[in-house]
């Protein structure tokens, strides 16, 4: 069970995989509603589909996007948003992805996420009293990459007597 804070599902590594998987599932359900609307005779106008897609799909997909926009799992949401753009424009799956924003009159999901993050940063910079402002203006140093060594290492030493291992001990040392 992953904790949820303000509607964002957190995981141990802050990769937001669980949150993005849930969001992609919600978007799939919303796309099914749009498909029914597109197939009906009374609501199939392009303007109605466009505004419905923005209200149903894009609002859910972009909630807290500046938080998770750099996750490696954003493609799960992007696939569903591409389906939304296909529904709006009435194109088939063979239509190249670069044409979807042009035909549906909606920017690419990555560009919309970047715009939301930029807007949030501008808002934070304007407010001097907000405690997050120093973190944005003077970001902390980069973290160690995965698999890199920190300051300590452990070496296992074994003692051999007559060709057999009789015991082992661990020795900690500081890397230089």
ChimeraX commands (.cxc) that place a marker at each C-alpha (Angstrom):
marker #1 position 0.00,0.00,0.00 radius 0.5
marker #1 position 1.45,3.32,-1.06 radius 0.5
marker #1 position 0.62,6.53,0.82 radius 0.5
marker #1 position -1.29,9.27,-0.97 radius 0.5
marker #1 position -0.64,12.92,-0.22 radius 0.5
marker #1 position -2.83,15.59,-1.82 radius 0.5
marker #1 position -3.93,13.12,-4.48 radius 0.5
marker #1 position -0.41,12.03,-5.46 radius 0.5
marker #1 position 0.51,8.42,-4.71 radius 0.5
marker #1 position 4.04,8.24,-3.34 radius 0.5
marker #1 position 6.37,5.28,-3.52 radius 0.5
marker #1 position 9.62,4.46,-1.79 radius 0.5
marker #1 position 11.89,5.79,-4.55 radius 0.5
marker #1 position 9.72,8.77,-5.55 radius 0.5
marker #1 position 9.56,7.47,-9.11 radius 0.5
marker #1 position 5.76,8.00,-9.07 radius 0.5
marker #1 position 5.26,4.73,-10.94 radius 0.5
marker #1 position 2.19,3.80,-8.90 radius 0.5
marker #1 position 0.66,7.27,-9.31 radius 0.5
marker #1 position 1.22,7.31,-13.06 radius 0.5
marker #1 position -0.15,3.79,-13.43 radius 0.5
marker #1 position -3.32,4.84,-11.59 radius 0.5
marker #1 position -3.57,8.01,-13.66 radius 0.5
marker #1 position -3.19,6.04,-16.90 radius 0.5
marker #1 position -6.03,3.75,-15.77 radius 0.5
marker #1 position -8.25,6.77,-15.06 radius 0.5
marker #1 position -7.42,8.21,-18.46 radius 0.5
marker #1 position -8.31,4.94,-20.15 radius 0.5
marker #1 position -11.76,5.09,-18.51 radius 0.5
marker #1 position -12.15,8.74,-19.55 radius 0.5
marker #1 position -11.14,7.84,-23.11 radius 0.5
marker #1 position -13.88,5.19,-23.13 radius 0.5
marker #1 position -16.40,7.88,-22.19 radius 0.5
marker #1 position -15.07,10.11,-24.98 radius 0.5
marker #1 position -15.35,7.21,-27.42 radius 0.5
marker #1 position -19.02,6.82,-26.54 radius 0.5
marker #1 position -19.52,10.55,-26.96 radius 0.5
marker #1 position -17.72,10.53,-30.31 radius 0.5
marker #1 position -19.84,7.61,-31.51 radius 0.5
marker #1 position -23.15,9.23,-30.66 radius 0.5
marker #1 position -25.17,11.35,-33.04 radius 0.5
marker #1 position -25.90,14.21,-30.66 radius 0.5
marker #1 position -22.48,14.99,-29.19 radius 0.5
marker #1 position -20.05,14.24,-31.96 radius 0.5
marker #1 position -19.13,17.82,-32.88 radius 0.5
marker #1 position -15.39,18.49,-32.79 radius 0.5
marker #1 position -15.72,21.45,-30.43 radius 0.5
marker #1 position -17.65,19.32,-27.91 radius 0.5
marker #1 position -15.07,16.54,-28.06 radius 0.5
marker #1 position -12.20,19.01,-27.67 radius 0.5
marker #1 position -13.66,20.71,-24.59 radius 0.5
marker #1 position -14.70,17.37,-23.09 radius 0.5
marker #1 position -11.21,15.96,-23.56 radius 0.5
marker #1 position -9.63,18.97,-21.88 radius 0.5
marker #1 position -12.06,18.77,-18.97 radius 0.5
marker #1 position -12.04,15.00,-18.49 radius 0.5
marker #1 position -8.64,13.75,-19.58 radius 0.5
marker #1 position -6.16,16.59,-19.50 radius 0.5
marker #1 position -7.34,17.93,-16.14 radius 0.5
marker #1 position -6.82,14.50,-14.56 radius 0.5
marker #1 position -3.55,13.88,-16.39 radius 0.5
marker #1 position -1.94,17.18,-15.48 radius 0.5
marker #1 position -2.85,17.23,-11.80 radius 0.5
marker #1 position 0.40,17.93,-9.90 radius 0.5
marker #1 position 2.36,17.46,-13.13 radius 0.5
marker #1 position 5.29,19.64,-11.99 radius 0.5
marker #1 position 5.90,17.12,-9.21 radius 0.5
marker #1 position 6.11,13.97,-11.36 radius 0.5
marker #1 position 6.96,15.41,-14.78 radius 0.5
marker #1 position 10.55,14.11,-14.73 radius 0.5
marker #1 position 9.58,10.56,-13.86 radius 0.5
marker #1 position 10.70,7.74,-16.11 radius 0.5
marker #1 position 7.11,6.45,-16.16 radius 0.5
marker #1 position 5.38,9.43,-17.80 radius 0.5
marker #1 position 5.04,7.43,-21.01 radius 0.5
marker #1 position 2.12,5.53,-19.43 radius 0.5
marker #1 position 0.15,8.78,-19.25 radius 0.5
marker #1 position 1.41,9.98,-22.64 radius 0.5
marker #1 position 0.07,6.87,-24.37 radius 0.5
marker #1 position -3.42,7.55,-23.03 radius 0.5
marker #1 position -3.22,11.25,-23.91 radius 0.5
marker #1 position -2.18,10.31,-27.45 radius 0.5
marker #1 position -5.32,8.15,-27.60 radius 0.5
marker #1 position -7.32,11.16,-26.45 radius 0.5
marker #1 position -5.85,13.27,-29.26 radius 0.5
marker #1 position -6.68,10.50,-31.75 radius 0.5
marker #1 position -10.29,10.47,-30.54 radius 0.5
marker #1 position -10.61,14.24,-30.86 radius 0.5
marker #1 position -9.11,14.40,-34.33 radius 0.5
marker #1 position -10.79,11.22,-35.57 radius 0.5
marker #1 position -7.49,9.78,-36.81 radius 0.5
marker #1 position -6.38,6.17,-36.93 radius 0.5
marker #1 position -3.52,4.65,-34.98 radius 0.5
marker #1 position -1.34,4.77,-38.09 radius 0.5
marker #1 position -1.28,8.59,-37.93 radius 0.5
marker #1 position 2.24,9.71,-36.95 radius 0.5
marker #1 position 2.54,11.12,-33.43 radius 0.5
marker #1 position 3.94,14.52,-34.52 radius 0.5
marker #1 position 0.68,15.19,-36.38 radius 0.5
marker #1 position -1.63,14.58,-33.41 radius 0.5
marker #1 position -1.11,17.99,-31.73 radius 0.5
marker #1 position -1.69,19.74,-35.05 radius 0.5
marker #1 position -4.88,17.83,-35.85 radius 0.5
marker #1 position -6.34,18.00,-32.34 radius 0.5
marker #1 position -5.20,21.56,-31.54 radius 0.5
marker #1 position -3.64,20.47,-28.23 radius 0.5
marker #1 position 0.07,20.69,-27.38 radius 0.5
marker #1 position 2.14,17.58,-26.73 radius 0.5
marker #1 position 1.81,16.32,-23.14 radius 0.5
marker #1 position 5.51,16.90,-22.41 radius 0.5
marker #1 position 5.26,20.53,-23.52 radius 0.5
marker #1 position 2.14,21.09,-21.42 radius 0.5
marker #1 position 3.90,19.60,-18.37 radius 0.5
marker #1 position 6.94,21.83,-18.93 radius 0.5
marker #1 position 4.71,24.90,-19.25 radius 0.5
marker #1 position 2.97,24.02,-15.97 radius 0.5
marker #1 position 6.33,23.59,-14.21 radius 0.5
marker #1 position 7.63,26.89,-15.63 radius 0.5
marker #1 position 4.47,28.69,-14.50 radius 0.5
marker #1 position 4.88,27.28,-10.99 radius 0.5
marker #1 position 8.54,28.37,-10.82 radius 0.5
marker #1 position 7.60,31.89,-11.95 radius 0.5
marker #1 position 4.96,32.04,-9.24 radius 0.5
marker #1 position 7.44,30.90,-6.58 radius 0.5
marker #1 position 10.09,33.40,-7.68 radius 0.5
marker #1 position 7.60,36.29,-7.35 radius 0.5
marker #1 position 6.85,35.48,-3.69 radius 0.5
marker #1 position 9.84,36.24,-1.47 radius 0.5
marker #1 position 8.13,35.10,1.72 radius 0.5
marker #1 position 7.50,31.54,0.57 radius 0.5
marker #1 position 9.86,29.09,2.29 radius 0.5
marker #1 position 10.40,27.11,-0.92 radius 0.5
marker #1 position 11.93,30.04,-2.80 radius 0.5
marker #1 position 15.57,29.48,-1.66 radius 0.5
marker #1 position 15.35,25.85,-2.76 radius 0.5
marker #1 position 14.22,26.92,-6.23 radius 0.5
marker #1 position 16.71,29.76,-6.65 radius 0.5
marker #1 position 19.65,27.86,-5.08 radius 0.5
marker #1 position 18.99,24.17,-5.70 radius 0.5
marker #1 position 20.87,21.61,-3.62 radius 0.5
marker #1 position 23.80,19.72,-5.10 radius 0.5
marker #1 position 23.04,16.75,-7.30 radius 0.5
marker #1 position 22.65,13.37,-5.64 radius 0.5
marker #1 position 24.98,10.47,-6.21 radius 0.5
marker #1 position 24.09,8.39,-9.21 radius 0.5
marker #1 position 22.76,4.93,-8.63 radius 0.5
marker #1 position 25.51,2.41,-8.02 radius 0.5
marker #1 position 28.17,4.99,-7.20 radius 0.5
marker #1 position 30.14,4.58,-4.04 radius 0.5
marker #1 position 29.56,6.64,-0.98 radius 0.5
marker #1 position 32.38,7.24,1.53 radius 0.5
marker #1 position 32.60,3.74,3.03 radius 0.5
marker #1 position 33.40,0.31,1.71 radius 0.5
marker #1 position 33.47,-3.11,3.28 radius 0.5
marker #1 position 36.10,-5.65,2.36 radius 0.5
marker #1 position 35.74,-9.26,3.32 radius 0.5
marker #1 position 38.97,-10.84,4.46 radius 0.5
marker #1 position 39.28,-14.59,4.64 radius 0.5
marker #1 position 41.97,-16.59,6.27 radius 0.5
marker #1 position 43.05,-19.83,4.64 radius 0.5
marker #1 position 44.58,-22.72,6.45 radius 0.5
marker #1 position 45.66,-25.79,4.51 radius 0.5
marker #1 position 43.71,-24.67,1.43 radius 0.5
marker #1 position 40.37,-24.37,3.26 radius 0.5
marker #1 position 38.61,-21.27,4.53 radius 0.5
marker #1 position 38.55,-21.22,8.33 radius 0.5
marker #1 position 36.84,-17.92,8.94 radius 0.5
marker #1 position 36.15,-14.48,7.63 radius 0.5
marker #1 position 35.91,-11.00,9.03 radius 0.5
marker #1 position 34.81,-7.64,7.67 radius 0.5
marker #1 position 37.01,-4.57,7.56 radius 0.5
marker #1 position 35.51,-1.12,7.00 radius 0.5
marker #1 position 37.67,1.51,5.37 radius 0.5
marker #1 position 37.16,5.04,4.03 radius 0.5
marker #1 position 37.48,5.48,0.28 radius 0.5
marker #1 position 39.96,8.08,-0.87 radius 0.5
marker link #1:1,2 radius 0.2
marker link #1:2,3 radius 0.2
marker link #1:3,4 radius 0.2
marker link #1:4,5 radius 0.2
marker link #1:5,6 radius 0.2
marker link #1:6,7 radius 0.2
marker link #1:7,8 radius 0.2
marker link #1:8,9 radius 0.2
marker link #1:9,10 radius 0.2
marker link #1:10,11 radius 0.2
marker link #1:11,12 radius 0.2
marker link #1:12,13 radius 0.2
marker link #1:13,14 radius 0.2
marker link #1:14,15 radius 0.2
marker link #1:15,16 radius 0.2
marker link #1:16,17 radius 0.2
marker link #1:17,18 radius 0.2
marker link #1:18,19 radius 0.2
marker link #1:19,20 radius 0.2
marker link #1:20,21 radius 0.2
marker link #1:21,22 radius 0.2
marker link #1:22,23 radius 0.2
marker link #1:23,24 radius 0.2
marker link #1:24,25 radius 0.2
marker link #1:25,26 radius 0.2
marker link #1:26,27 radius 0.2
marker link #1:27,28 radius 0.2
marker link #1:28,29 radius 0.2
marker link #1:29,30 radius 0.2
marker link #1:30,31 radius 0.2
marker link #1:31,32 radius 0.2
marker link #1:32,33 radius 0.2
marker link #1:33,34 radius 0.2
marker link #1:34,35 radius 0.2
marker link #1:35,36 radius 0.2
marker link #1:36,37 radius 0.2
marker link #1:37,38 radius 0.2
marker link #1:38,39 radius 0.2
marker link #1:39,40 radius 0.2
marker link #1:40,41 radius 0.2
marker link #1:41,42 radius 0.2
marker link #1:42,43 radius 0.2
marker link #1:43,44 radius 0.2
marker link #1:44,45 radius 0.2
marker link #1:45,46 radius 0.2
marker link #1:46,47 radius 0.2
marker link #1:47,48 radius 0.2
marker link #1:48,49 radius 0.2
marker link #1:49,50 radius 0.2
marker link #1:50,51 radius 0.2
marker link #1:51,52 radius 0.2
marker link #1:52,53 radius 0.2
marker link #1:53,54 radius 0.2
marker link #1:54,55 radius 0.2
marker link #1:55,56 radius 0.2
marker link #1:56,57 radius 0.2
marker link #1:57,58 radius 0.2
marker link #1:58,59 radius 0.2
marker link #1:59,60 radius 0.2
marker link #1:60,61 radius 0.2
marker link #1:61,62 radius 0.2
marker link #1:62,63 radius 0.2
marker link #1:63,64 radius 0.2
marker link #1:64,65 radius 0.2
marker link #1:65,66 radius 0.2
marker link #1:66,67 radius 0.2
marker link #1:67,68 radius 0.2
marker link #1:68,69 radius 0.2
marker link #1:69,70 radius 0.2
marker link #1:70,71 radius 0.2
marker link #1:71,72 radius 0.2
marker link #1:72,73 radius 0.2
marker link #1:73,74 radius 0.2
marker link #1:74,75 radius 0.2
marker link #1:75,76 radius 0.2
marker link #1:76,77 radius 0.2
marker link #1:77,78 radius 0.2
marker link #1:78,79 radius 0.2
marker link #1:79,80 radius 0.2
marker link #1:80,81 radius 0.2
marker link #1:81,82 radius 0.2
marker link #1:82,83 radius 0.2
marker link #1:83,84 radius 0.2
marker link #1:84,85 radius 0.2
marker link #1:85,86 radius 0.2
marker link #1:86,87 radius 0.2
marker link #1:87,88 radius 0.2
marker link #1:88,89 radius 0.2
marker link #1:89,90 radius 0.2
marker link #1:90,91 radius 0.2
marker link #1:91,92 radius 0.2
marker link #1:92,93 radius 0.2
marker link #1:93,94 radius 0.2
marker link #1:94,95 radius 0.2
marker link #1:95,96 radius 0.2
marker link #1:96,97 radius 0.2
marker link #1:97,98 radius 0.2
marker link #1:98,99 radius 0.2
marker link #1:99,100 radius 0.2
marker link #1:100,101 radius 0.2
marker link #1:101,102 radius 0.2
marker link #1:102,103 radius 0.2
marker link #1:103,104 radius 0.2
marker link #1:104,105 radius 0.2
marker link #1:105,106 radius 0.2
marker link #1:106,107 radius 0.2
marker link #1:107,108 radius 0.2
marker link #1:108,109 radius 0.2
marker link #1:109,110 radius 0.2
marker link #1:110,111 radius 0.2
marker link #1:111,112 radius 0.2
marker link #1:112,113 radius 0.2
marker link #1:113,114 radius 0.2
marker link #1:114,115 radius 0.2
marker link #1:115,116 radius 0.2
marker link #1:116,117 radius 0.2
marker link #1:117,118 radius 0.2
marker link #1:118,119 radius 0.2
marker link #1:119,120 radius 0.2
marker link #1:120,121 radius 0.2
marker link #1:121,122 radius 0.2
marker link #1:122,123 radius 0.2
marker link #1:123,124 radius 0.2
marker link #1:124,125 radius 0.2
marker link #1:125,126 radius 0.2
marker link #1:126,127 radius 0.2
marker link #1:127,128 radius 0.2
marker link #1:128,129 radius 0.2
marker link #1:129,130 radius 0.2
marker link #1:130,131 radius 0.2
marker link #1:131,132 radius 0.2
marker link #1:132,133 radius 0.2
marker link #1:133,134 radius 0.2
marker link #1:134,135 radius 0.2
marker link #1:135,136 radius 0.2
marker link #1:136,137 radius 0.2
marker link #1:137,138 radius 0.2
marker link #1:138,139 radius 0.2
marker link #1:139,140 radius 0.2
marker link #1:140,141 radius 0.2
marker link #1:141,142 radius 0.2
marker link #1:142,143 radius 0.2
marker link #1:143,144 radius 0.2
marker link #1:144,145 radius 0.2
marker link #1:145,146 radius 0.2
marker link #1:146,147 radius 0.2
marker link #1:147,148 radius 0.2
marker link #1:148,149 radius 0.2
marker link #1:149,150 radius 0.2
marker link #1:150,151 radius 0.2
marker link #1:151,152 radius 0.2
marker link #1:152,153 radius 0.2
marker link #1:153,154 radius 0.2
marker link #1:154,155 radius 0.2
marker link #1:155,156 radius 0.2
marker link #1:156,157 radius 0.2
marker link #1:157,158 radius 0.2
marker link #1:158,159 radius 0.2
marker link #1:159,160 radius 0.2
marker link #1:160,161 radius 0.2
marker link #1:161,162 radius 0.2
marker link #1:162,163 radius 0.2
marker link #1:163,164 radius 0.2
marker link #1:164,165 radius 0.2
marker link #1:165,166 radius 0.2
marker link #1:166,167 radius 0.2
marker link #1:167,168 radius 0.2
marker link #1:168,169 radius 0.2
marker link #1:169,170 radius 0.2
marker link #1:170,171 radius 0.2
marker link #1:171,172 radius 0.2
marker link #1:172,173 radius 0.2
marker link #1:173,174 radius 0.2
marker link #1:174,175 radius 0.2
marker link #1:175,176 radius 0.2
view
